């Protein structure tokens, strides 16, 4: 519930800025698994490629950025004595 609250207005705003379908972009920004969101988009007859691309991009960013963010947070904690 906590993650969907900012995702819905973010999706609606992105849809408005880029002139895309609001339901498709809201589903693309919604938290959840790739398979579930793609099936939901297919059943609701929304933009399946858009939803799939958004979720795959999210996974790639999270997987590649998590290690870097962890090392950065650890270096800050070490620097300021909270290890």
mmCIF file of the N, C-alpha and C atoms, coordinates in Angstrom:
data_MODEL
# 
_entry.id   MODEL 
# 
loop_
_atom_site.group_PDB 
_atom_site.id 
_atom_site.type_symbol 
_atom_site.label_atom_id 
_atom_site.label_alt_id 
_atom_site.label_comp_id 
_atom_site.label_asym_id 
_atom_site.label_entity_id 
_atom_site.label_seq_id 
_atom_site.pdbx_PDB_ins_code 
_atom_site.Cartn_x 
_atom_site.Cartn_y 
_atom_site.Cartn_z 
_atom_site.occupancy 
_atom_site.B_iso_or_equiv 
_atom_site.pdbx_formal_charge 
_atom_site.auth_seq_id 
_atom_site.auth_comp_id 
_atom_site.auth_asym_id 
_atom_site.auth_atom_id 
_atom_site.pdbx_PDB_model_num 
ATOM 1   N N  . UNK A 1 1  ? 0.826  -1.194  0.000   1.00 0.00 ? 1  UNK A N  1 
ATOM 2   C CA . UNK A 1 1  ? 0.000  0.000   0.000   1.00 0.00 ? 1  UNK A CA 1 
ATOM 3   C C  . UNK A 1 1  ? 0.872  1.260   0.000   1.00 0.00 ? 1  UNK A C  1 
ATOM 4   N N  . UNK A 1 2  ? 1.971  1.196   0.731   1.00 0.00 ? 2  UNK A N  1 
ATOM 5   C CA . UNK A 1 2  ? 2.834  2.367   0.834   1.00 0.00 ? 2  UNK A CA 1 
ATOM 6   C C  . UNK A 1 2  ? 3.496  2.703   -0.507  1.00 0.00 ? 2  UNK A C  1 
ATOM 7   N N  . UNK A 1 3  ? 3.826  1.693   -1.292  1.00 0.00 ? 3  UNK A N  1 
ATOM 8   C CA . UNK A 1 3  ? 4.501  1.930   -2.570  1.00 0.00 ? 3  UNK A CA 1 
ATOM 9   C C  . UNK A 1 3  ? 3.541  2.385   -3.670  1.00 0.00 ? 3  UNK A C  1 
ATOM 10  N N  . UNK A 1 4  ? 2.283  1.973   -3.607  1.00 0.00 ? 4  UNK A N  1 
ATOM 11  C CA . UNK A 1 4  ? 1.337  2.324   -4.665  1.00 0.00 ? 4  UNK A CA 1 
ATOM 12  C C  . UNK A 1 4  ? 0.886  3.787   -4.549  1.00 0.00 ? 4  UNK A C  1 
ATOM 13  N N  . UNK A 1 5  ? 0.931  4.338   -3.346  1.00 0.00 ? 5  UNK A N  1 
ATOM 14  C CA . UNK A 1 5  ? 0.488  5.734   -3.168  1.00 0.00 ? 5  UNK A CA 1 
ATOM 15  C C  . UNK A 1 5  ? 1.304  6.727   -3.991  1.00 0.00 ? 5  UNK A C  1 
ATOM 16  N N  . UNK A 1 6  ? 2.629  6.669   -3.984  1.00 0.00 ? 6  UNK A N  1 
ATOM 17  C CA . UNK A 1 6  ? 3.357  7.593   -4.860  1.00 0.00 ? 6  UNK A CA 1 
ATOM 18  C C  . UNK A 1 6  ? 3.406  7.122   -6.316  1.00 0.00 ? 6  UNK A C  1 
ATOM 19  N N  . UNK A 1 7  ? 3.223  5.821   -6.564  1.00 0.00 ? 7  UNK A N  1 
ATOM 20  C CA . UNK A 1 7  ? 3.323  5.301   -7.931  1.00 0.00 ? 7  UNK A CA 1 
ATOM 21  C C  . UNK A 1 7  ? 2.154  5.763   -8.798  1.00 0.00 ? 7  UNK A C  1 
ATOM 22  N N  . UNK A 1 8  ? 0.964  5.819   -8.248  1.00 0.00 ? 8  UNK A N  1 
ATOM 23  C CA . UNK A 1 8  ? -0.209 6.210   -9.043  1.00 0.00 ? 8  UNK A CA 1 
ATOM 24  C C  . UNK A 1 8  ? -0.122 7.658   -9.529  1.00 0.00 ? 8  UNK A C  1 
ATOM 25  N N  . UNK A 1 9  ? 0.146  8.635   -8.649  1.00 0.00 ? 9  UNK A N  1 
ATOM 26  C CA . UNK A 1 9  ? 0.268  9.994   -9.179  1.00 0.00 ? 9  UNK A CA 1 
ATOM 27  C C  . UNK A 1 9  ? 1.483  10.185  -10.086 1.00 0.00 ? 9  UNK A C  1 
ATOM 28  N N  . UNK A 1 10 ? 2.572  9.459   -9.799  1.00 0.00 ? 10 UNK A N  1 
ATOM 29  C CA . UNK A 1 10 ? 3.744  9.530   -10.674 1.00 0.00 ? 10 UNK A CA 1 
ATOM 30  C C  . UNK A 1 10 ? 3.378  9.028   -12.069 1.00 0.00 ? 10 UNK A C  1 
ATOM 31  N N  . UNK A 1 11 ? 2.689  7.896   -12.140 1.00 0.00 ? 11 UNK A N  1 
ATOM 32  C CA . UNK A 1 11 ? 2.268  7.353   -13.431 1.00 0.00 ? 11 UNK A CA 1 
ATOM 33  C C  . UNK A 1 11 ? 1.325  8.280   -14.162 1.00 0.00 ? 11 UNK A C  1 
ATOM 34  N N  . UNK A 1 12 ? 0.381  8.858   -13.438 1.00 0.00 ? 12 UNK A N  1 
ATOM 35  C CA . UNK A 1 12 ? -0.563 9.789   -14.073 1.00 0.00 ? 12 UNK A CA 1 
ATOM 36  C C  . UNK A 1 12 ? 0.165  11.026  -14.594 1.00 0.00 ? 12 UNK A C  1 
ATOM 37  N N  . UNK A 1 13 ? 1.125  11.518  -13.824 1.00 0.00 ? 13 UNK A N  1 
ATOM 38  C CA . UNK A 1 13 ? 1.895  12.678  -14.272 1.00 0.00 ? 13 UNK A CA 1 
ATOM 39  C C  . UNK A 1 13 ? 2.744  12.379  -15.491 1.00 0.00 ? 13 UNK A C  1 
ATOM 40  N N  . UNK A 1 14 ? 3.412  11.221  -15.484 1.00 0.00 ? 14 UNK A N  1 
ATOM 41  C CA . UNK A 1 14 ? 4.214  10.835  -16.649 1.00 0.00 ? 14 UNK A CA 1 
ATOM 42  C C  . UNK A 1 14 ? 3.340  10.645  -17.887 1.00 0.00 ? 14 UNK A C  1 
ATOM 43  N N  . UNK A 1 15 ? 2.170  10.058  -17.709 1.00 0.00 ? 15 UNK A N  1 
ATOM 44  C CA . UNK A 1 15 ? 1.253  9.874   -18.840 1.00 0.00 ? 15 UNK A CA 1 
ATOM 45  C C  . UNK A 1 15 ? 0.816  11.212  -19.406 1.00 0.00 ? 15 UNK A C  1 
ATOM 46  N N  . UNK A 1 16 ? 0.552  12.163  -18.537 1.00 0.00 ? 16 UNK A N  1 
ATOM 47  C CA . UNK A 1 16 ? 0.129  13.484  -18.993 1.00 0.00 ? 16 UNK A CA 1 
ATOM 48  C C  . UNK A 1 16 ? 1.264  14.192  -19.732 1.00 0.00 ? 16 UNK A C  1 
ATOM 49  N N  . UNK A 1 17 ? 2.488  14.117  -19.188 1.00 0.00 ? 17 UNK A N  1 
ATOM 50  C CA . UNK A 1 17 ? 3.632  14.790  -19.805 1.00 0.00 ? 17 UNK A CA 1 
ATOM 51  C C  . UNK A 1 17 ? 3.937  14.216  -21.176 1.00 0.00 ? 17 UNK A C  1 
ATOM 52  N N  . UNK A 1 18 ? 3.898  12.881  -21.299 1.00 0.00 ? 18 UNK A N  1 
ATOM 53  C CA . UNK A 1 18 ? 4.292  12.229  -22.547 1.00 0.00 ? 18 UNK A CA 1 
ATOM 54  C C  . UNK A 1 18 ? 3.124  11.889  -23.459 1.00 0.00 ? 18 UNK A C  1 
ATOM 55  N N  . UNK A 1 19 ? 1.916  12.205  -23.056 1.00 0.00 ? 19 UNK A N  1 
ATOM 56  C CA . UNK A 1 19 ? 0.751  11.966  -23.894 1.00 0.00 ? 19 UNK A CA 1 
ATOM 57  C C  . UNK A 1 19 ? 0.428  10.487  -24.085 1.00 0.00 ? 19 UNK A C  1 
ATOM 58  N N  . UNK A 1 20 ? 0.644  9.698   -23.040 1.00 0.00 ? 20 UNK A N  1 
ATOM 59  C CA . UNK A 1 20 ? 0.371  8.261   -23.099 1.00 0.00 ? 20 UNK A CA 1 
ATOM 60  C C  . UNK A 1 20 ? -0.908 7.932   -22.346 1.00 0.00 ? 20 UNK A C  1 
ATOM 61  N N  . UNK A 1 21 ? -1.329 6.699   -22.462 1.00 0.00 ? 21 UNK A N  1 
ATOM 62  C CA . UNK A 1 21 ? -2.523 6.230   -21.771 1.00 0.00 ? 21 UNK A CA 1 
ATOM 63  C C  . UNK A 1 21 ? -2.273 6.197   -20.261 1.00 0.00 ? 21 UNK A C  1 
ATOM 64  N N  . UNK A 1 22 ? -3.122 6.887   -19.504 1.00 0.00 ? 22 UNK A N  1 
ATOM 65  C CA . UNK A 1 22 ? -2.946 6.961   -18.051 1.00 0.00 ? 22 UNK A CA 1 
ATOM 66  C C  . UNK A 1 22 ? -2.996 5.572   -17.403 1.00 0.00 ? 22 UNK A C  1 
ATOM 67  N N  . UNK A 1 23 ? -3.986 4.724   -17.715 1.00 0.00 ? 23 UNK A N  1 
ATOM 68  C CA . UNK A 1 23 ? -3.996 3.407   -17.063 1.00 0.00 ? 23 UNK A CA 1 
ATOM 69  C C  . UNK A 1 23 ? -2.744 2.575   -17.369 1.00 0.00 ? 23 UNK A C  1 
ATOM 70  N N  . UNK A 1 24 ? -2.236 2.659   -18.584 1.00 0.00 ? 24 UNK A N  1 
ATOM 71  C CA . UNK A 1 24 ? -1.038 1.894   -18.943 1.00 0.00 ? 24 UNK A CA 1 
ATOM 72  C C  . UNK A 1 24 ? 0.179  2.361   -18.154 1.00 0.00 ? 24 UNK A C  1 
ATOM 73  N N  . UNK A 1 25 ? 0.359  3.664   -18.033 1.00 0.00 ? 25 UNK A N  1 
ATOM 74  C CA . UNK A 1 25 ? 1.529  4.184   -17.345 1.00 0.00 ? 25 UNK A CA 1 
ATOM 75  C C  . UNK A 1 25 ? 1.405  3.989   -15.832 1.00 0.00 ? 25 UNK A C  1 
ATOM 76  N N  . UNK A 1 26 ? 0.208  4.101   -15.292 1.00 0.00 ? 26 UNK A N  1 
ATOM 77  C CA . UNK A 1 26 ? 0.021  3.831   -13.863 1.00 0.00 ? 26 UNK A CA 1 
ATOM 78  C C  . UNK A 1 26 ? 0.352  2.372   -13.574 1.00 0.00 ? 26 UNK A C  1 
ATOM 79  N N  . UNK A 1 27 ? -0.074 1.458   -14.428 1.00 0.00 ? 27 UNK A N  1 
ATOM 80  C CA . UNK A 1 27 ? 0.268  0.048   -14.250 1.00 0.00 ? 27 UNK A CA 1 
ATOM 81  C C  . UNK A 1 27 ? 1.770  -0.173  -14.441 1.00 0.00 ? 27 UNK A C  1 
ATOM 82  N N  . UNK A 1 28 ? 2.382  0.590   -15.324 1.00 0.00 ? 28 UNK A N  1 
ATOM 83  C CA . UNK A 1 28 ? 3.826  0.462   -15.552 1.00 0.00 ? 28 UNK A CA 1 
ATOM 84  C C  . UNK A 1 28 ? 4.626  0.927   -14.343 1.00 0.00 ? 28 UNK A C  1 
ATOM 85  N N  . UNK A 1 29 ? 4.118  1.892   -13.588 1.00 0.00 ? 29 UNK A N  1 
ATOM 86  C CA . UNK A 1 29 ? 4.829  2.378   -12.411 1.00 0.00 ? 29 UNK A CA 1 
ATOM 87  C C  . UNK A 1 29 ? 4.425  1.647   -11.138 1.00 0.00 ? 29 UNK A C  1 
ATOM 88  N N  . UNK A 1 30 ? 3.427  0.803   -11.212 1.00 0.00 ? 30 UNK A N  1 
ATOM 89  C CA . UNK A 1 30 ? 2.950  0.088   -10.018 1.00 0.00 ? 30 UNK A CA 1 
ATOM 90  C C  . UNK A 1 30 ? 3.972  -0.946  -9.553  1.00 0.00 ? 30 UNK A C  1 
ATOM 91  N N  . UNK A 1 31 ? 4.094  -1.107  -8.250  1.00 0.00 ? 31 UNK A N  1 
ATOM 92  C CA . UNK A 1 31 ? 4.997  -2.146  -7.745  1.00 0.00 ? 31 UNK A CA 1 
ATOM 93  C C  . UNK A 1 31 ? 4.404  -3.527  -8.000  1.00 0.00 ? 31 UNK A C  1 
ATOM 94  N N  . UNK A 1 32 ? 5.259  -4.454  -8.334  1.00 0.00 ? 32 UNK A N  1 
ATOM 95  C CA . UNK A 1 32 ? 4.802  -5.815  -8.593  1.00 0.00 ? 32 UNK A CA 1 
ATOM 96  C C  . UNK A 1 32 ? 5.745  -6.514  -9.544  1.00 0.00 ? 32 UNK A C  1 
ATOM 97  N N  . UNK A 1 33 ? 5.512  -7.781  -9.736  1.00 0.00 ? 33 UNK A N  1 
ATOM 98  C CA . UNK A 1 33 ? 6.354  -8.571  -10.608 1.00 0.00 ? 33 UNK A CA 1 
ATOM 99  C C  . UNK A 1 33 ? 6.066  -8.317  -12.075 1.00 0.00 ? 33 UNK A C  1 
ATOM 100 N N  . UNK A 1 34 ? 7.050  -8.607  -12.901 1.00 0.00 ? 34 UNK A N  1 
ATOM 101 C CA . UNK A 1 34 ? 6.919  -8.381  -14.340 1.00 0.00 ? 34 UNK A CA 1 
ATOM 102 C C  . UNK A 1 34 ? 5.798  -9.226  -14.920 1.00 0.00 ? 34 UNK A C  1 
ATOM 103 N N  . UNK A 1 35 ? 5.779  -10.499 -14.585 1.00 0.00 ? 35 UNK A N  1 
ATOM 104 C CA . UNK A 1 35 ? 4.773  -11.403 -15.157 1.00 0.00 ? 35 UNK A CA 1 
ATOM 105 C C  . UNK A 1 35 ? 3.363  -10.986 -14.763 1.00 0.00 ? 35 UNK A C  1 
ATOM 106 N N  . UNK A 1 36 ? 3.169  -10.660 -13.493 1.00 0.00 ? 36 UNK A N  1 
ATOM 107 C CA . UNK A 1 36 ? 1.835  -10.283 -13.029 1.00 0.00 ? 36 UNK A CA 1 
ATOM 108 C C  . UNK A 1 36 ? 1.343  -9.013  -13.692 1.00 0.00 ? 36 UNK A C  1 
ATOM 109 N N  . UNK A 1 37 ? 2.234  -8.034  -13.809 1.00 0.00 ? 37 UNK A N  1 
ATOM 110 C CA . UNK A 1 37 ? 1.834  -6.769  -14.411 1.00 0.00 ? 37 UNK A CA 1 
ATOM 111 C C  . UNK A 1 37 ? 1.558  -6.930  -15.912 1.00 0.00 ? 37 UNK A C  1 
ATOM 112 N N  . UNK A 1 38 ? 2.330  -7.781  -16.584 1.00 0.00 ? 38 UNK A N  1 
ATOM 113 C CA . UNK A 1 38 ? 2.106  -8.005  -18.022 1.00 0.00 ? 38 UNK A CA 1 
ATOM 114 C C  . UNK A 1 38 ? 0.790  -8.719  -18.264 1.00 0.00 ? 38 UNK A C  1 
ATOM 115 N N  . UNK A 1 39 ? 0.492  -9.700  -17.438 1.00 0.00 ? 39 UNK A N  1 
ATOM 116 C CA . UNK A 1 39 ? -0.797 -10.399 -17.565 1.00 0.00 ? 39 UNK A CA 1 
ATOM 117 C C  . UNK A 1 39 ? -1.948 -9.449  -17.268 1.00 0.00 ? 39 UNK A C  1 
ATOM 118 N N  . UNK A 1 40 ? -1.776 -8.616  -16.266 1.00 0.00 ? 40 UNK A N  1 
ATOM 119 C CA . UNK A 1 40 ? -2.816 -7.636  -15.939 1.00 0.00 ? 40 UNK A CA 1 
ATOM 120 C C  . UNK A 1 40 ? -3.022 -6.676  -17.107 1.00 0.00 ? 40 UNK A C  1 
ATOM 121 N N  . UNK A 1 41 ? -1.946 -6.198  -17.703 1.00 0.00 ? 41 UNK A N  1 
ATOM 122 C CA . UNK A 1 41 ? -2.061 -5.297  -18.847 1.00 0.00 ? 41 UNK A CA 1 
ATOM 123 C C  . UNK A 1 41 ? -2.750 -5.984  -20.023 1.00 0.00 ? 41 UNK A C  1 
ATOM 124 N N  . UNK A 1 42 ? -2.424 -7.258  -20.229 1.00 0.00 ? 42 UNK A N  1 
ATOM 125 C CA . UNK A 1 42 ? -3.049 -7.995  -21.329 1.00 0.00 ? 42 UNK A CA 1 
ATOM 126 C C  . UNK A 1 42 ? -4.542 -8.175  -21.099 1.00 0.00 ? 42 UNK A C  1 
ATOM 127 N N  . UNK A 1 43 ? -4.922 -8.527  -19.901 1.00 0.00 ? 43 UNK A N  1 
ATOM 128 C CA . UNK A 1 43 ? -6.337 -8.735  -19.582 1.00 0.00 ? 43 UNK A CA 1 
ATOM 129 C C  . UNK A 1 43 ? -7.113 -7.425  -19.686 1.00 0.00 ? 43 UNK A C  1 
ATOM 130 N N  . UNK A 1 44 ? -6.502 -6.334  -19.239 1.00 0.00 ? 44 UNK A N  1 
ATOM 131 C CA . UNK A 1 44 ? -7.164 -5.028  -19.287 1.00 0.00 ? 44 UNK A CA 1 
ATOM 132 C C  . UNK A 1 44 ? -7.017 -4.337  -20.637 1.00 0.00 ? 44 UNK A C  1 
ATOM 133 N N  . UNK A 1 45 ? -6.351 -5.002  -21.583 1.00 0.00 ? 45 UNK A N  1 
ATOM 134 C CA . UNK A 1 45 ? -6.120 -4.481  -22.929 1.00 0.00 ? 45 UNK A CA 1 
ATOM 135 C C  . UNK A 1 45 ? -5.402 -3.129  -22.886 1.00 0.00 ? 45 UNK A C  1 
ATOM 136 N N  . UNK A 1 46 ? -4.321 -3.103  -22.101 1.00 0.00 ? 46 UNK A N  1 
ATOM 137 C CA . UNK A 1 46 ? -3.484 -1.911  -21.991 1.00 0.00 ? 46 UNK A CA 1 
ATOM 138 C C  . UNK A 1 46 ? -2.183 -2.154  -22.748 1.00 0.00 ? 46 UNK A C  1 
ATOM 139 N N  . UNK A 1 47 ? -1.263 -1.227  -22.685 1.00 0.00 ? 47 UNK A N  1 
ATOM 140 C CA . UNK A 1 47 ? -0.004 -1.328  -23.420 1.00 0.00 ? 47 UNK A CA 1 
ATOM 141 C C  . UNK A 1 47 ? 0.955  -2.323  -22.791 1.00 0.00 ? 47 UNK A C  1 
ATOM 142 N N  . UNK A 1 48 ? 0.884  -3.575  -23.208 1.00 0.00 ? 48 UNK A N  1 
ATOM 143 C CA . UNK A 1 48 ? 1.755  -4.621  -22.663 1.00 0.00 ? 48 UNK A CA 1 
ATOM 144 C C  . UNK A 1 48 ? 3.234  -4.308  -22.900 1.00 0.00 ? 48 UNK A C  1 
ATOM 145 N N  . UNK A 1 49 ? 3.653  -3.867  -24.097 1.00 0.00 ? 49 UNK A N  1 
ATOM 146 C CA . UNK A 1 49 ? 5.077  -3.549  -24.280 1.00 0.00 ? 49 UNK A CA 1 
ATOM 147 C C  . UNK A 1 49 ? 5.556  -2.418  -23.359 1.00 0.00 ? 49 UNK A C  1 
ATOM 148 N N  . UNK A 1 50 ? 4.727  -1.419  -23.146 1.00 0.00 ? 50 UNK A N  1 
ATOM 149 C CA . UNK A 1 50 ? 5.084  -0.311  -22.260 1.00 0.00 ? 50 UNK A CA 1 
ATOM 150 C C  . UNK A 1 50 ? 5.258  -0.804  -20.827 1.00 0.00 ? 50 UNK A C  1 
ATOM 151 N N  . UNK A 1 51 ? 4.323  -1.596  -20.353 1.00 0.00 ? 51 UNK A N  1 
ATOM 152 C CA . UNK A 1 51 ? 4.379  -2.120  -18.988 1.00 0.00 ? 51 UNK A CA 1 
ATOM 153 C C  . UNK A 1 51 ? 5.596  -3.027  -18.821 1.00 0.00 ? 51 UNK A C  1 
ATOM 154 N N  . UNK A 1 52 ? 5.830  -3.904  -19.791 1.00 0.00 ? 52 UNK A N  1 
ATOM 155 C CA . UNK A 1 52 ? 6.972  -4.814  -19.717 1.00 0.00 ? 52 UNK A CA 1 
ATOM 156 C C  . UNK A 1 52 ? 8.287  -4.050  -19.697 1.00 0.00 ? 52 UNK A C  1 
ATOM 157 N N  . UNK A 1 53 ? 8.426  -3.087  -20.584 1.00 0.00 ? 53 UNK A N  1 
ATOM 158 C CA . UNK A 1 53 ? 9.659  -2.300  -20.657 1.00 0.00 ? 53 UNK A CA 1 
ATOM 159 C C  . UNK A 1 53 ? 9.908  -1.534  -19.366 1.00 0.00 ? 53 UNK A C  1 
ATOM 160 N N  . UNK A 1 54 ? 8.876  -0.950  -18.816 1.00 0.00 ? 54 UNK A N  1 
ATOM 161 C CA . UNK A 1 54 ? 9.034  -0.190  -17.574 1.00 0.00 ? 54 UNK A CA 1 
ATOM 162 C C  . UNK A 1 54 ? 9.482  -1.095  -16.428 1.00 0.00 ? 54 UNK A C  1 
ATOM 163 N N  . UNK A 1 55 ? 8.899  -2.274  -16.326 1.00 0.00 ? 55 UNK A N  1 
ATOM 164 C CA . UNK A 1 55 ? 9.252  -3.175  -15.227 1.00 0.00 ? 55 UNK A CA 1 
ATOM 165 C C  . UNK A 1 55 ? 10.644 -3.789  -15.421 1.00 0.00 ? 55 UNK A C  1 
ATOM 166 N N  . UNK A 1 56 ? 10.993 -4.123  -16.641 1.00 0.00 ? 56 UNK A N  1 
ATOM 167 C CA . UNK A 1 56 ? 12.337 -4.654  -16.888 1.00 0.00 ? 56 UNK A CA 1 
ATOM 168 C C  . UNK A 1 56 ? 13.382 -3.579  -16.592 1.00 0.00 ? 56 UNK A C  1 
ATOM 169 N N  . UNK A 1 57 ? 13.110 -2.344  -16.997 1.00 0.00 ? 57 UNK A N  1 
ATOM 170 C CA . UNK A 1 57 ? 14.023 -1.247  -16.712 1.00 0.00 ? 57 UNK A CA 1 
ATOM 171 C C  . UNK A 1 57 ? 14.179 -1.042  -15.210 1.00 0.00 ? 57 UNK A C  1 
ATOM 172 N N  . UNK A 1 58 ? 13.070 -1.123  -14.478 1.00 0.00 ? 58 UNK A N  1 
ATOM 173 C CA . UNK A 1 58 ? 13.133 -0.979  -13.023 1.00 0.00 ? 58 UNK A CA 1 
ATOM 174 C C  . UNK A 1 58 ? 14.012 -2.055  -12.398 1.00 0.00 ? 58 UNK A C  1 
ATOM 175 N N  . UNK A 1 59 ? 13.853 -3.289  -12.850 1.00 0.00 ? 59 UNK A N  1 
ATOM 176 C CA . UNK A 1 59 ? 14.657 -4.391  -12.313 1.00 0.00 ? 59 UNK A CA 1 
ATOM 177 C C  . UNK A 1 59 ? 16.141 -4.182  -12.624 1.00 0.00 ? 59 UNK A C  1 
ATOM 178 N N  . UNK A 1 60 ? 16.454 -3.774  -13.843 1.00 0.00 ? 60 UNK A N  1 
ATOM 179 C CA . UNK A 1 60 ? 17.855 -3.546  -14.223 1.00 0.00 ? 60 UNK A CA 1 
ATOM 180 C C  . UNK A 1 60 ? 18.466 -2.437  -13.371 1.00 0.00 ? 60 UNK A C  1 
ATOM 181 N N  . UNK A 1 61 ? 17.744 -1.351  -13.184 1.00 0.00 ? 61 UNK A N  1 
ATOM 182 C CA . UNK A 1 61 ? 18.256 -0.237  -12.372 1.00 0.00 ? 61 UNK A CA 1 
ATOM 183 C C  . UNK A 1 61 ? 18.465 -0.688  -10.927 1.00 0.00 ? 61 UNK A C  1 
ATOM 184 N N  . UNK A 1 62 ? 17.518 -1.435  -10.384 1.00 0.00 ? 62 UNK A N  1 
ATOM 185 C CA . UNK A 1 62 ? 17.661 -1.902  -9.004  1.00 0.00 ? 62 UNK A CA 1 
ATOM 186 C C  . UNK A 1 62 ? 18.828 -2.867  -8.843  1.00 0.00 ? 62 UNK A C  1 
ATOM 187 N N  . UNK A 1 63 ? 18.963 -3.804  -9.760  1.00 0.00 ? 63 UNK A N  1 
ATOM 188 C CA . UNK A 1 63 ? 20.028 -4.802  -9.647  1.00 0.00 ? 63 UNK A CA 1 
ATOM 189 C C  . UNK A 1 63 ? 21.402 -4.156  -9.811  1.00 0.00 ? 63 UNK A C  1 
ATOM 190 N N  . UNK A 1 64 ? 21.537 -3.265  -10.768 1.00 0.00 ? 64 UNK A N  1 
ATOM 191 C CA . UNK A 1 64 ? 22.850 -2.656  -10.997 1.00 0.00 ? 64 UNK A CA 1 
ATOM 192 C C  . UNK A 1 64 ? 23.167 -1.533  -10.010 1.00 0.00 ? 64 UNK A C  1 
ATOM 193 N N  . UNK A 1 65 ? 22.164 -0.919  -9.432  1.00 0.00 ? 65 UNK A N  1 
ATOM 194 C CA . UNK A 1 65 ? 22.413 0.198   -8.537  1.00 0.00 ? 65 UNK A CA 1 
ATOM 195 C C  . UNK A 1 65 ? 22.487 -0.138  -7.063  1.00 0.00 ? 65 UNK A C  1 
ATOM 196 N N  . UNK A 1 66 ? 22.009 -1.310  -6.671  1.00 0.00 ? 66 UNK A N  1 
ATOM 197 C CA . UNK A 1 66 ? 21.955 -1.652  -5.258  1.00 0.00 ? 66 UNK A CA 1 
ATOM 198 C C  . UNK A 1 66 ? 23.344 -1.753  -4.639  1.00 0.00 ? 66 UNK A C  1 
ATOM 199 N N  . UNK A 1 67 ? 24.271 -2.414  -5.299  1.00 0.00 ? 67 UNK A N  1 
ATOM 200 C CA . UNK A 1 67 ? 25.629 -2.551  -4.773  1.00 0.00 ? 67 UNK A CA 1 
ATOM 201 C C  . UNK A 1 67 ? 26.318 -1.213  -4.608  1.00 0.00 ? 67 UNK A C  1 
ATOM 202 N N  . UNK A 1 68 ? 26.158 -0.352  -5.593  1.00 0.00 ? 68 UNK A N  1 
ATOM 203 C CA . UNK A 1 68 ? 26.764 0.974   -5.538  1.00 0.00 ? 68 UNK A CA 1 
ATOM 204 C C  . UNK A 1 68 ? 26.182 1.793   -4.391  1.00 0.00 ? 68 UNK A C  1 
ATOM 205 N N  . UNK A 1 69 ? 24.877 1.760   -4.243  1.00 0.00 ? 69 UNK A N  1 
ATOM 206 C CA . UNK A 1 69 ? 24.240 2.500   -3.163  1.00 0.00 ? 69 UNK A CA 1 
ATOM 207 C C  . UNK A 1 69 ? 24.639 1.949   -1.795  1.00 0.00 ? 69 UNK A C  1 
ATOM 208 N N  . UNK A 1 70 ? 24.784 0.629   -1.685  1.00 0.00 ? 70 UNK A N  1 
ATOM 209 C CA . UNK A 1 70 ? 25.217 0.032   -0.426  1.00 0.00 ? 70 UNK A CA 1 
ATOM 210 C C  . UNK A 1 70 ? 26.628 0.486   -0.066  1.00 0.00 ? 70 UNK A C  1 
ATOM 211 N N  . UNK A 1 71 ? 27.538 0.441   -1.038  1.00 0.00 ? 71 UNK A N  1 
ATOM 212 C CA . UNK A 1 71 ? 28.909 0.875   -0.771  1.00 0.00 ? 71 UNK A CA 1 
ATOM 213 C C  . UNK A 1 71 ? 28.958 2.356   -0.396  1.00 0.00 ? 71 UNK A C  1 
ATOM 214 N N  . UNK A 1 72 ? 28.150 3.167   -1.051  1.00 0.00 ? 72 UNK A N  1 
ATOM 215 C CA . UNK A 1 72 ? 28.095 4.587   -0.735  1.00 0.00 ? 72 UNK A CA 1 
ATOM 216 C C  . UNK A 1 72 ? 27.573 4.806   0.686   1.00 0.00 ? 72 UNK A C  1 
ATOM 217 N N  . UNK A 1 73 ? 26.503 4.109   1.050   1.00 0.00 ? 73 UNK A N  1 
ATOM 218 C CA . UNK A 1 73 ? 25.947 4.244   2.395   1.00 0.00 ? 73 UNK A CA 1 
ATOM 219 C C  . UNK A 1 73 ? 26.937 3.749   3.449   1.00 0.00 ? 73 UNK A C  1 
ATOM 220 N N  . UNK A 1 74 ? 27.635 2.660   3.161   1.00 0.00 ? 74 UNK A N  1 
ATOM 221 C CA . UNK A 1 74 ? 28.618 2.129   4.097   1.00 0.00 ? 74 UNK A CA 1 
ATOM 222 C C  . UNK A 1 74 ? 29.775 3.104   4.274   1.00 0.00 ? 74 UNK A C  1 
ATOM 223 N N  . UNK A 1 75 ? 30.223 3.732   3.183   1.00 0.00 ? 75 UNK A N  1 
ATOM 224 C CA . UNK A 1 75 ? 31.317 4.697   3.297   1.00 0.00 ? 75 UNK A CA 1 
ATOM 225 C C  . UNK A 1 75 ? 30.885 5.924   4.102   1.00 0.00 ? 75 UNK A C  1 
ATOM 226 N N  . UNK A 1 76 ? 29.642 6.354   3.936   1.00 0.00 ? 76 UNK A N  1 
ATOM 227 C CA . UNK A 1 76 ? 29.145 7.471   4.739   1.00 0.00 ? 76 UNK A CA 1 
ATOM 228 C C  . UNK A 1 76 ? 29.070 7.096   6.213   1.00 0.00 ? 76 UNK A C  1 
ATOM 229 N N  . UNK A 1 77 ? 28.597 5.872   6.484   1.00 0.00 ? 77 UNK A N  1 
ATOM 230 C CA . UNK A 1 77 ? 28.499 5.422   7.874   1.00 0.00 ? 77 UNK A CA 1 
ATOM 231 C C  . UNK A 1 77 ? 29.879 5.320   8.507   1.00 0.00 ? 77 UNK A C  1 
ATOM 232 N N  . UNK A 1 78 ? 30.849 4.857   7.764   1.00 0.00 ? 78 UNK A N  1 
ATOM 233 C CA . UNK A 1 78 ? 32.219 4.755   8.267   1.00 0.00 ? 78 UNK A CA 1 
ATOM 234 C C  . UNK A 1 78 ? 32.813 6.144   8.487   1.00 0.00 ? 78 UNK A C  1 
ATOM 235 N N  . UNK A 1 79 ? 32.553 7.030   7.563   1.00 0.00 ? 79 UNK A N  1 
ATOM 236 C CA . UNK A 1 79 ? 33.106 8.384   7.644   1.00 0.00 ? 79 UNK A CA 1 
ATOM 237 C C  . UNK A 1 79 ? 32.557 9.139   8.863   1.00 0.00 ? 79 UNK A C  1 
ATOM 238 N N  . UNK A 1 80 ? 31.301 8.946   9.161   1.00 0.00 ? 80 UNK A N  1 
ATOM 239 C CA . UNK A 1 80 ? 30.679 9.676   10.251  1.00 0.00 ? 80 UNK A CA 1 
ATOM 240 C C  . UNK A 1 80 ? 30.569 8.846   11.539  1.00 0.00 ? 80 UNK A C  1 
ATOM 241 N N  . UNK A 1 81 ? 31.270 7.697   11.590  1.00 0.00 ? 81 UNK A N  1 
ATOM 242 C CA . UNK A 1 81 ? 31.394 6.926   12.817  1.00 0.00 ? 81 UNK A CA 1 
ATOM 243 C C  . UNK A 1 81 ? 30.194 6.120   13.237  1.00 0.00 ? 81 UNK A C  1 
ATOM 244 N N  . UNK A 1 82 ? 29.321 5.753   12.310  1.00 0.00 ? 82 UNK A N  1 
ATOM 245 C CA . UNK A 1 82 ? 28.136 4.966   12.660  1.00 0.00 ? 82 UNK A CA 1 
ATOM 246 C C  . UNK A 1 82 ? 28.196 3.628   11.962  1.00 0.00 ? 82 UNK A C  1 
ATOM 247 N N  . UNK A 1 83 ? 29.252 2.874   12.162  1.00 0.00 ? 83 UNK A N  1 
ATOM 248 C CA . UNK A 1 83 ? 29.411 1.593   11.471  1.00 0.00 ? 83 UNK A CA 1 
ATOM 249 C C  . UNK A 1 83 ? 28.812 0.456   12.207  1.00 0.00 ? 83 UNK A C  1 
# 
